[in-house]
Amino acid sequence: MDAVPDADARRWAYAGVLVTLFLSSTNLTVVGTALPRIIAELDGFALYAWAFTGFTLASTVSTPIYGRLSDTLGRKRVLSFGIVLFSLASVAAGFSANMGQLVALRVVQGLGGGALMAMAFAVIADLFPPRQRGKYQGLTGIVWGASSVVGPVIGGLITDLLGWRWVFFVNVPVALVAWIVIQRHLPAGERRPGAPVDLLGAGLLTVGMLATMLALSWGGDGLAWREPAVWATLLLGAGALAAFAAWQARSPAPVLPPELLREPTVAIANAAGFLLGVGLFGATIYLPLYIQGVAGLSAAASGFALTPLILGMIVSGSLSGIWSSRIGRYRRFVIAGLTVAVVGFALGTTMGPDTPIAFVVGAMFLLGLGLGPTNAMFLVAVQATAAPRLLGTATSAHQFFRQVGGTLGVALFGALMAQQAAVTFERDVAPLVAGLPPAAVATVATPDLLTDPAAAAAADAAVRPHIGEAAYAALVASWRAGLGRGVRLVFLVSGALATLAWFATWWAPALQLGDPEPLAEAAPRPAG
């Protein structure tokens, strides 16, 4: 890539990149707040989940493709394309006449969002030398964390004041500002010779990931795992991914070059990112469920449940980035962070219906402190190791493995929670409602009565008069305890995976950031 002329231009270009990252990272939370209003107007409850899934799937499978494209076409061209596609899809989504249109346009929006996410982290490697990247990747983590906190607030305000369509329209002026700044201050970069992208590999990866994620989504919600459609889709996904892996070894311009993935630092960082993606998604999805369903607090309180986790990630991510830039090391921060994260996950396994909320807040803040350094530091290590011609590919591949880990983790934890719910109903709840009409039993057959006021009212009216106050209180307590066991199991599995990442990190080659090659010693040592 062409050299950026001066420090001011770098800062302006970096600011433009941060805006694009904010747009992409807030998209799910902003739209999520507006979705109840959307499905009410468009009569689309059956497609509710696909408004999330369509965007997530599209952005995940496109991330490594954009990374490879940027290594041949230049980061600026790919980022500019992503901004335009994201903006056009946002406008079109705001004019959706039905839920099917909205879901389709969310997929297109996800394709644009994949470019924004992939390029946001890759451009930093172009703008700043390895020694400084930790600081800027850490500051980028602040934007990501802040977007997670303020996204629901922004979405709620826009929906209440302007209407749900404006959660899409509002993206356009912000994207326009980012596009102008990037056009003025981010160099175009050199076009490199060769095929810009492996079309066959991109197609196989897309089919493989879409089929696999669809099957996991169906198996965890809507269809039983034994259904032929689930297994057929899983086999299709596995076959396409196997064909993709075989083709990458022969492709002249592979999407995920095998030589890159065989490099020890990259391989360990990607494996650890995959494992931590599982745990992070598990915590962020099931912590609000714990607050409302197990602790019995309000829906409003569950909306703020992630704040201490995000704040912890912001604090440790930014500080570790700044310190790593000063001393030129990364591994010691990752190992220290993973140690704290394992403790945070362990504390999560002790949370139950009677756990003080102050303990939960402290445990989640500690978990955030531990996870914060891993996001930026693993990426800095990958970028410091990858050859310049594969910088975009290496960056997007690391993000890809994290996102895939999170997506698979959601399916895994959904299955674990469903299994715990089934055990709780058969062992603890069913005996209390034995002899009642099936319609009444159905109202207490799931833990929805803990989180859904309408479900709670239906269960109360259908069951309480027949079994009495004491038995109904025991029924509710049984569901809270069962849901608590499921959440504790989520934290237990997440902690075990984080422990595996901790062990793997000890074997990562020691890097002096700023040097082109790893240090000689690659065996485990206390310092990183």
MISERO-874682 format. One record per residue (C-alpha): residue number from 1; y, z, x. Coordinates in Angstrom, 3 decimals. Example, Ala and Ser with C-alpha at 12.3 -4.5 7.8 and 13.67 -1.06 7.14 Angstrom:
2
[1,[-4.500,7.800,12.300]];
[2,[-1.060,7.140,13.670]];
//
This chain:
528
[1,[0.000,0.000,0.000]];
[2,[3.576,-0.687,1.122]];
[3,[5.389,2.271,2.602]];
[4,[7.656,4.111,0.223]];
[5,[11.167,3.759,1.678]];
[6,[12.404,7.335,1.601]];
[7,[11.853,10.849,0.313]];
[8,[14.025,10.342,-2.774]];
[9,[11.988,7.315,-3.823]];
[10,[8.779,9.302,-3.376]];
[11,[10.087,12.115,-5.545]];
[12,[11.228,9.717,-8.265]];
[13,[7.911,7.877,-8.207]];
[14,[6.061,11.203,-8.332]];
[15,[8.184,12.285,-11.314]];
[16,[7.267,9.079,-13.139]];
[17,[3.601,9.715,-12.442]];
[18,[3.880,13.264,-13.796]];
[19,[5.338,11.932,-17.040]];
[20,[2.418,9.531,-17.476]];
[21,[-0.039,12.349,-16.774]];
[22,[1.699,14.551,-19.330]];
[23,[1.446,11.771,-21.924]];
[24,[-2.271,11.328,-21.395]];
[25,[-3.211,15.004,-21.077]];
[26,[-1.280,16.114,-24.177]];
[27,[-2.676,13.332,-26.313]];
[28,[-5.764,15.150,-27.531]];
[29,[-4.046,18.443,-28.322]];
[30,[-0.993,16.872,-29.987]];
[31,[-3.110,14.612,-32.180]];
[32,[-5.592,17.412,-32.832]];
[33,[-2.901,19.528,-34.457]];
[34,[-1.982,16.673,-36.775]];
[35,[-5.547,15.671,-37.690]];
[36,[-5.919,17.889,-40.786]];
[37,[-2.843,16.200,-42.261]];
[38,[-4.117,12.773,-41.171]];
[39,[-7.541,13.061,-42.785]];
[40,[-5.962,14.387,-45.974]];
[41,[-3.708,11.326,-46.266]];
[42,[-6.193,8.723,-45.034]];
[43,[-9.228,10.291,-46.745]];
[44,[-11.175,10.249,-43.498]];
[45,[-12.979,13.580,-43.133]];
[46,[-16.265,11.830,-42.214]];
[47,[-14.574,10.286,-39.144]];
[48,[-12.706,13.438,-38.114]];
[49,[-14.570,13.934,-34.817]];
[50,[-14.252,10.281,-33.855]];
[51,[-10.498,10.567,-33.545]];
[52,[-11.295,12.744,-30.499]];
[53,[-14.514,11.110,-29.374]];
[54,[-13.162,7.553,-29.418]];
[55,[-10.270,8.426,-27.109]];
[56,[-12.417,10.549,-24.785]];
[57,[-15.228,8.031,-24.438]];
[58,[-12.870,5.153,-23.742]];
[59,[-10.849,7.033,-21.139]];
[60,[-13.968,8.378,-19.401]];
[61,[-15.838,5.088,-18.991]];
[62,[-12.707,3.193,-17.968]];
[63,[-11.600,5.636,-15.256]];
[64,[-13.821,4.342,-12.404]];
[65,[-13.131,0.746,-13.414]];
[66,[-9.390,1.267,-13.116]];
[67,[-9.883,2.997,-9.772]];
[68,[-11.721,-0.013,-8.409]];
[69,[-9.128,-2.408,-9.850]];
[70,[-6.296,-0.467,-8.235]];
[71,[-7.879,-0.841,-4.801]];
[72,[-7.613,-4.622,-5.097]];
[73,[-4.597,-5.169,-7.373]];
[74,[-2.481,-2.175,-6.373]];
[75,[-1.844,1.134,-8.128]];
[76,[1.501,0.077,-9.641]];
[77,[0.069,-2.921,-11.490]];
[78,[-2.793,-0.925,-13.003]];
[79,[-0.538,1.993,-13.943]];
[80,[2.007,-0.347,-15.548]];
[81,[-0.757,-2.015,-17.557]];
[82,[-2.015,1.387,-18.709]];
[83,[1.447,2.471,-19.871]];
[84,[1.935,-0.733,-21.874]];
[85,[-1.537,-0.590,-23.459]];
[86,[-1.185,3.112,-24.281]];
[87,[2.244,2.545,-25.859]];
[88,[1.213,-0.463,-27.951]];
[89,[-1.873,1.371,-29.210]];
[90,[0.286,4.405,-30.055]];
[91,[2.638,2.330,-32.191]];
[92,[-0.254,0.603,-33.950]];
[93,[-2.024,3.939,-34.557]];
[94,[1.130,5.284,-36.186]];
[95,[0.909,2.464,-38.756]];
[96,[-2.810,3.015,-39.517]];
[97,[-3.674,2.425,-43.157]];
[98,[-7.106,4.061,-43.037]];
[99,[-9.219,6.254,-40.792]];
[100,[-11.295,3.345,-39.481]];
[101,[-8.182,1.673,-38.128]];
[102,[-7.015,4.907,-36.567]];
[103,[-10.324,5.488,-34.765]];
[104,[-10.383,1.901,-33.439]];
[105,[-6.838,2.236,-32.155]];
[106,[-7.653,5.604,-30.595]];
[107,[-10.303,3.788,-28.562]];
[108,[-7.680,1.299,-27.358]];
[109,[-5.321,4.182,-26.663]];
[110,[-8.094,5.817,-24.627]];
[111,[-8.417,2.673,-22.525]];
[112,[-4.723,2.979,-21.701]];
[113,[-5.039,6.717,-21.153]];
[114,[-7.862,6.170,-18.676]];
[115,[-5.488,4.155,-16.490]];
[116,[-2.819,6.867,-16.717]];
[117,[-5.227,9.622,-15.672]];
[118,[-6.878,7.628,-12.899]];
[119,[-3.637,6.397,-11.359]];
[120,[-1.758,9.692,-11.663]];
[121,[-3.966,11.268,-8.988]];
[122,[-4.523,8.144,-6.880]];
[123,[-0.802,7.366,-6.534]];
[124,[-0.226,10.788,-4.957]];
[125,[-2.505,9.750,-2.119]];
[126,[-0.363,6.652,-1.605]];
[127,[2.925,8.521,-1.682]];
[128,[2.102,11.486,0.553]];
[129,[0.071,12.056,3.751]];
[130,[-3.136,14.150,3.547]];
[131,[-1.462,17.323,4.804]];
[132,[1.017,17.290,1.890]];
[133,[-1.323,16.189,-0.876]];
[134,[-2.606,19.672,-1.644]];
[135,[0.884,20.812,-2.635]];
[136,[1.518,17.839,-4.891]];
[137,[-1.953,17.826,-6.432]];
[138,[-1.426,21.532,-7.158]];
[139,[1.912,20.822,-8.835]];
[140,[0.192,18.102,-10.835]];
[141,[-2.176,20.794,-12.088]];
[142,[0.838,22.666,-13.483]];
[143,[1.694,19.648,-15.633]];
[144,[-1.886,19.404,-16.845]];
[145,[-1.998,23.119,-17.663]];
[146,[1.398,23.123,-19.347]];
[147,[0.390,20.163,-21.497]];
[148,[-2.643,22.100,-22.730]];
[149,[-0.422,24.997,-23.799]];
[150,[2.517,23.146,-25.337]];
[151,[0.573,20.221,-26.795]];
[152,[-0.500,22.008,-29.988]];
[153,[3.027,23.376,-30.480]];
[154,[4.591,19.930,-30.070]];
[155,[2.044,18.381,-32.390]];
[156,[2.634,20.997,-35.069]];
[157,[6.409,20.708,-34.936]];
[158,[6.381,16.910,-35.081]];
[159,[3.893,16.880,-37.946]];
[160,[5.879,19.411,-39.997]];
[161,[9.325,17.943,-39.330]];
[162,[8.727,14.190,-39.094]];
[163,[5.202,13.520,-40.348]];
[164,[1.912,12.856,-38.580]];
[165,[2.698,9.222,-37.737]];
[166,[5.400,10.403,-35.340]];
[167,[2.856,12.121,-33.073]];
[168,[2.026,8.538,-32.065]];
[169,[5.505,7.006,-32.240]];
[170,[7.019,9.694,-30.007]];
[171,[4.883,8.499,-27.088]];
[172,[6.836,5.259,-26.813]];
[173,[10.288,6.438,-25.600]];
[174,[8.652,8.838,-23.122]];
[175,[6.384,6.075,-21.817]];
[176,[9.364,3.729,-21.551]];
[177,[11.222,6.179,-19.306]];
[178,[8.143,6.578,-17.095]];
[179,[7.674,2.796,-16.932]];
[180,[11.285,2.227,-15.822]];
[181,[11.095,4.913,-13.122]];
[182,[7.811,3.547,-11.800]];
[183,[9.069,-0.036,-11.749]];
[184,[12.101,1.002,-9.721]];
[185,[10.573,3.457,-7.257]];
[186,[6.839,2.812,-6.866]];
[187,[5.979,-0.051,-4.473]];
[188,[3.683,-2.721,-5.852]];
[189,[1.203,-2.472,-3.004]];
[190,[-0.715,-5.268,-1.388]];
[191,[-3.292,-7.383,-3.181]];
[192,[-6.541,-7.211,-1.260]];
[193,[-8.857,-10.212,-1.120]];
[194,[-12.173,-10.289,-2.952]];
[195,[-13.376,-9.827,-6.510]];
[196,[-11.024,-7.438,-8.333]];
[197,[-13.830,-5.740,-10.242]];
[198,[-17.569,-5.934,-10.743]];
[199,[-17.708,-7.143,-14.356]];
[200,[-21.472,-6.765,-14.699]];
[201,[-21.375,-3.278,-13.223]];
[202,[-18.455,-2.308,-15.453]];
[203,[-20.354,-3.568,-18.494]];
[204,[-23.551,-1.701,-17.601]];
[205,[-21.619,1.508,-16.927]];
[206,[-19.752,1.211,-20.222]];
[207,[-22.919,0.610,-22.249]];
[208,[-24.792,3.361,-20.424]];
[209,[-22.108,6.007,-20.832]];
[210,[-21.254,5.093,-24.424]];
[211,[-24.890,5.115,-25.511]];
[212,[-25.653,8.384,-23.718]];
[213,[-22.595,10.185,-25.053]];
[214,[-23.148,8.844,-28.566]];
[215,[-26.746,10.058,-28.553]];
[216,[-25.727,13.501,-27.309]];
[217,[-22.982,13.651,-29.907]];
[218,[-25.342,12.678,-32.718]];
[219,[-28.083,15.011,-31.540]];
[220,[-25.728,17.968,-31.457]];
[221,[-23.945,17.232,-34.714]];
[222,[-25.206,15.294,-37.689]];
[223,[-28.662,14.025,-36.658]];
[224,[-31.647,16.031,-35.467]];
[225,[-32.748,15.556,-31.873]];
[226,[-36.094,14.217,-33.083]];
[227,[-34.526,11.347,-35.013]];
[228,[-35.568,7.876,-33.707]];
[229,[-31.930,6.719,-33.628]];
[230,[-31.021,9.486,-31.184]];
[231,[-33.894,8.759,-28.810]];
[232,[-33.435,4.995,-29.013]];
[233,[-29.782,5.373,-28.093]];
[234,[-30.641,7.770,-25.259]];
[235,[-33.168,5.281,-23.880]];
[236,[-30.603,2.495,-24.093]];
[237,[-28.122,4.614,-22.181]];
[238,[-30.655,5.634,-19.534]];
[239,[-31.778,2.045,-19.064]];
[240,[-28.236,0.740,-18.716]];
[241,[-27.322,3.479,-16.214]];
[242,[-30.463,2.789,-14.169]];
[243,[-29.606,-0.914,-14.119]];
[244,[-26.040,-0.017,-13.122]];
[245,[-27.254,2.087,-10.184]];
[246,[-29.573,-0.668,-8.991]];
[247,[-26.866,-3.323,-9.288]];
[248,[-24.287,-1.283,-7.364]];
[249,[-26.426,-1.588,-4.236]];
[250,[-26.186,-5.403,-4.419]];
[251,[-22.785,-5.988,-5.978]];
[252,[-20.114,-7.527,-3.674]];
[253,[-17.425,-5.312,-5.267]];
[254,[-19.188,-2.289,-6.813]];
[255,[-17.414,0.002,-9.254]];
[256,[-18.941,3.042,-7.484]];
[257,[-19.754,1.935,-3.911]];
[258,[-23.005,3.575,-2.723]];
[259,[-21.643,4.107,0.785]];
[260,[-18.805,6.170,-0.647]];
[261,[-21.109,8.356,-2.722]];
[262,[-23.359,8.947,0.304]];
[263,[-20.482,10.446,2.309]];
[264,[-21.181,14.233,2.409]];
[265,[-17.687,15.439,1.451]];
[266,[-17.408,13.024,-1.456]];
[267,[-20.962,13.669,-2.641]];
[268,[-20.568,17.456,-2.593]];
[269,[-17.111,17.357,-4.218]];
[270,[-18.393,15.081,-7.006]];
[271,[-21.493,17.215,-7.592]];
[272,[-19.423,20.396,-7.674]];
[273,[-16.862,18.736,-9.947]];
[274,[-19.647,17.753,-12.340]];
[275,[-21.018,21.316,-12.444]];
[276,[-17.580,22.875,-12.904]];
[277,[-16.685,20.339,-15.596]];
[278,[-19.559,21.730,-17.652]];
[279,[-18.303,25.296,-17.321]];
[280,[-14.636,24.529,-17.900]];
[281,[-15.316,22.579,-21.088]];
[282,[-17.644,25.320,-22.284]];
[283,[-15.012,28.004,-21.803]];
[284,[-12.192,26.018,-23.392]];
[285,[-14.224,25.040,-26.463]];
[286,[-16.038,28.298,-27.205]];
[287,[-13.423,30.877,-26.221]];
[288,[-11.334,30.216,-29.389]];
[289,[-14.569,30.408,-31.399]];
[290,[-15.248,33.809,-29.862]];
[291,[-11.755,35.075,-30.679]];
[292,[-11.955,34.107,-34.341]];
[293,[-15.670,34.270,-35.096]];
[294,[-16.865,37.183,-32.947]];
[295,[-13.781,39.321,-32.405]];
[296,[-12.652,38.698,-35.982]];
[297,[-9.052,37.859,-35.128]];
[298,[-6.877,35.311,-36.895]];
[299,[-6.880,31.557,-36.469]];
[300,[-3.400,31.863,-34.973]];
[301,[-4.726,34.274,-32.351]];
[302,[-7.556,31.877,-31.476]];
[303,[-4.954,29.179,-30.912]];
[304,[-3.489,31.264,-28.085]];
[305,[-6.886,32.207,-26.643]];
[306,[-6.735,29.649,-23.850]];
[307,[-3.291,30.677,-22.606]];
[308,[-4.476,33.246,-20.004]];
[309,[-7.108,30.806,-18.736]];
[310,[-4.572,28.000,-18.351]];
[311,[-1.968,30.280,-16.788]];
[312,[-4.486,31.473,-14.227]];
[313,[-5.343,27.886,-13.326]];
[314,[-1.665,26.989,-12.973]];
[315,[-0.922,29.943,-10.690]];
[316,[-3.886,29.551,-8.351]];
[317,[-3.886,25.751,-8.405]];
[318,[-0.247,25.480,-7.356]];
[319,[-0.415,28.268,-4.758]];
[320,[-3.615,26.973,-3.152]];
[321,[-2.089,23.500,-2.972]];
[322,[1.029,24.799,-1.234]];
[323,[-0.935,26.966,1.212]];
[324,[-3.431,24.222,2.039]];
[325,[-0.513,21.929,2.901]];
[326,[0.775,24.547,5.325]];
[327,[-2.473,25.280,7.162]];
[328,[-4.249,21.927,6.725]];
[329,[-7.466,23.423,5.295]];
[330,[-9.046,23.171,1.864]];
[331,[-12.572,24.628,1.857]];
[332,[-11.661,28.286,2.155]];
[333,[-9.547,28.037,-1.002]];
[334,[-12.368,26.403,-2.944]];
[335,[-14.923,29.001,-1.832]];
[336,[-12.568,31.866,-2.637]];
[337,[-11.754,30.319,-6.007]];
[338,[-15.393,29.762,-6.908]];
[339,[-16.174,33.373,-5.977]];
[340,[-13.535,34.577,-8.424]];
[341,[-14.674,32.050,-11.045]];
[342,[-18.265,33.326,-10.893]];
[343,[-16.956,36.854,-11.475]];
[344,[-14.894,35.577,-14.431]];
[345,[-17.921,33.866,-15.974]];
[346,[-19.954,37.040,-15.413]];
[347,[-17.359,39.089,-17.275]];
[348,[-17.554,36.531,-20.089]];
[349,[-21.255,37.325,-20.514]];
[350,[-20.351,40.912,-21.486]];
[351,[-18.009,40.014,-24.351]];
[352,[-19.125,41.074,-27.822]];
[353,[-17.692,41.981,-31.232]];
[354,[-16.303,45.304,-29.949]];
[355,[-14.872,44.114,-26.630]];
[356,[-11.161,45.065,-26.299]];
[357,[-8.929,41.992,-26.425]];
[358,[-7.149,43.157,-23.260]];
[359,[-10.471,42.847,-21.410]];
[360,[-10.936,39.298,-22.730]];
[361,[-7.429,38.301,-21.642]];
[362,[-7.979,39.745,-18.174]];
[363,[-11.384,38.097,-17.772]];
[364,[-10.069,34.688,-18.816]];
[365,[-7.044,34.969,-16.541]];
[366,[-9.423,35.808,-13.682]];
[367,[-11.604,32.815,-14.587]];
[368,[-8.526,30.579,-14.536]];
[369,[-7.517,31.934,-11.133]];
[370,[-10.939,30.981,-9.829]];
[371,[-11.098,27.481,-11.308]];
[372,[-7.533,26.522,-10.384]];
[373,[-8.055,25.710,-6.685]];
[374,[-11.138,23.577,-7.335]];
[375,[-9.283,20.901,-9.303]];
[376,[-6.777,20.016,-6.605]];
[377,[-8.681,20.940,-3.437]];
[378,[-11.833,18.900,-4.108]];
[379,[-9.666,15.899,-4.893]];
[380,[-7.647,16.375,-1.696]];
[381,[-10.892,16.482,0.305]];
[382,[-12.177,13.299,-1.341]];
[383,[-8.923,11.472,-0.667]];
[384,[-8.816,12.682,2.938]];
[385,[-12.333,11.359,3.533]];
[386,[-12.274,8.014,1.726]];
[387,[-11.276,4.849,3.540]];
[388,[-7.837,3.541,2.459]];
[389,[-9.420,0.464,0.862]];
[390,[-11.478,2.754,-1.434]];
[391,[-8.851,5.406,-2.156]];
[392,[-8.441,4.557,-5.841]];
[393,[-12.177,4.183,-6.306]];
[394,[-12.894,7.566,-4.705]];
[395,[-10.201,9.338,-6.721]];
[396,[-11.267,7.938,-10.073]];
[397,[-14.954,8.515,-9.283]];
[398,[-14.268,12.227,-8.768]];
[399,[-12.435,12.423,-12.094]];
[400,[-15.267,10.490,-13.711]];
[401,[-17.917,12.980,-12.610]];
[402,[-15.822,15.904,-13.825]];
[403,[-15.301,14.302,-17.233]];
[404,[-18.951,13.370,-17.579]];
[405,[-19.947,16.925,-16.696]];
[406,[-17.636,18.249,-19.378]];
[407,[-18.913,15.817,-21.995]];
[408,[-22.550,16.579,-21.271]];
[409,[-21.710,20.268,-21.232]];
[410,[-20.313,20.083,-24.745]];
[411,[-23.600,18.582,-25.958]];
[412,[-25.662,21.162,-24.042]];
[413,[-23.698,24.112,-25.336]];
[414,[-23.692,22.712,-28.869]];
[415,[-27.488,22.684,-28.776]];
[416,[-27.584,26.251,-27.397]];
[417,[-25.227,27.511,-30.086]];
[418,[-27.232,25.760,-32.814]];
[419,[-30.429,27.346,-31.525]];
[420,[-28.847,30.805,-31.509]];
[421,[-27.552,30.277,-35.045]];
[422,[-31.020,29.295,-36.256]];
[423,[-32.572,32.411,-34.688]];
[424,[-29.877,34.658,-36.162]];
[425,[-30.354,33.262,-39.644]];
[426,[-34.153,33.484,-39.645]];
[427,[-34.353,36.933,-38.060]];
[428,[-31.287,38.794,-39.328]];
[429,[-29.619,37.002,-42.247]];
[430,[-32.473,35.511,-44.298]];
[431,[-34.123,38.897,-45.020]];
[432,[-30.846,40.158,-46.518]];
[433,[-30.604,37.272,-48.999]];
[434,[-34.298,36.908,-49.818]];
[435,[-34.773,36.152,-53.476]];
[436,[-31.312,34.720,-54.081]];
[437,[-30.910,31.166,-55.456]];
[438,[-30.921,28.438,-52.762]];
[439,[-27.300,27.574,-53.524]];
[440,[-26.246,31.137,-52.747]];
[441,[-28.329,31.271,-49.584]];
[442,[-26.726,28.030,-48.408]];
[443,[-23.299,29.703,-48.372]];
[444,[-24.446,32.108,-45.648]];
[445,[-26.824,29.768,-43.792]];
[446,[-24.291,29.085,-41.002]];
[447,[-21.649,31.195,-39.229]];
[448,[-18.883,29.102,-40.851]];
[449,[-18.017,32.084,-43.039]];
[450,[-16.611,33.763,-39.912]];
[451,[-14.059,31.033,-39.160]];
[452,[-13.442,29.109,-42.398]];
[453,[-11.563,30.999,-45.156]];
[454,[-12.956,28.673,-47.832]];
[455,[-16.527,29.218,-46.624]];
[456,[-15.930,32.970,-46.476]];
[457,[-14.630,32.999,-50.060]];
[458,[-17.625,30.987,-51.291]];
[459,[-20.096,33.293,-49.527]];
[460,[-18.335,36.376,-50.827]];
[461,[-18.475,35.164,-54.432]];
[462,[-22.072,33.914,-54.283]];
[463,[-23.746,36.689,-52.277]];
[464,[-21.829,39.974,-52.191]];
[465,[-22.267,40.879,-55.913]];
[466,[-26.040,40.451,-55.620]];
[467,[-26.805,42.324,-52.383]];
[468,[-24.077,44.976,-52.387]];
[469,[-21.283,45.974,-50.029]];
[470,[-23.408,47.526,-47.314]];
[471,[-25.856,44.623,-47.081]];
[472,[-23.057,42.055,-47.092]];
[473,[-21.276,43.933,-44.302]];
[474,[-24.549,43.909,-42.334]];
[475,[-24.862,40.159,-42.966]];
[476,[-21.395,39.481,-41.555]];
[477,[-22.077,41.779,-38.601]];
[478,[-25.320,39.899,-37.912]];
[479,[-23.501,36.598,-37.764]];
[480,[-20.850,38.042,-35.459]];
[481,[-23.524,39.419,-33.149]];
[482,[-25.454,36.141,-33.193]];
[483,[-22.376,34.088,-32.476]];
[484,[-21.523,36.507,-29.679]];
[485,[-24.960,35.985,-28.129]];
[486,[-24.382,32.241,-28.196]];
[487,[-20.982,32.532,-26.511]];
[488,[-22.394,34.866,-23.869]];
[489,[-25.133,32.320,-23.199]];
[490,[-22.466,29.647,-22.708]];
[491,[-20.743,31.795,-20.086]];
[492,[-24.087,32.644,-18.452]];
[493,[-25.049,28.983,-17.998]];
[494,[-21.524,28.124,-16.858]];
[495,[-21.613,30.926,-14.297]];
[496,[-24.975,29.760,-12.982]];
[497,[-23.640,26.219,-12.520]];
[498,[-20.497,27.561,-10.820]];
[499,[-22.766,29.507,-8.457]];
[500,[-24.568,26.259,-7.556]];
[501,[-21.180,24.675,-6.847]];
[502,[-20.318,27.674,-4.634]];
[503,[-23.464,27.205,-2.543]];
[504,[-22.893,23.442,-2.303]];
[505,[-19.329,23.916,-1.068]];
[506,[-20.529,25.848,1.995]];
[507,[-22.268,22.656,3.140]];
[508,[-19.207,20.451,2.776]];
[509,[-17.902,19.214,6.152]];
[510,[-14.860,21.126,7.385]];
[511,[-11.752,18.959,7.280]];
[512,[-8.459,19.309,9.056]];
[513,[-6.169,17.697,6.504]];
[514,[-4.107,15.070,8.226]];
[515,[-6.890,14.069,10.600]];
[516,[-8.752,10.869,9.762]];
[517,[-12.221,12.289,10.398]];
[518,[-14.056,15.527,9.508]];
[519,[-14.319,18.199,12.146]];
[520,[-17.449,18.194,14.220]];
[521,[-19.057,21.178,12.589]];
[522,[-20.667,20.420,9.225]];
[523,[-22.932,23.449,8.931]];
[524,[-21.887,26.392,6.754]];
[525,[-19.197,28.554,8.270]];
[526,[-16.991,31.258,6.780]];
[527,[-13.758,29.341,7.361]];
[528,[-13.046,26.127,5.454]];
//
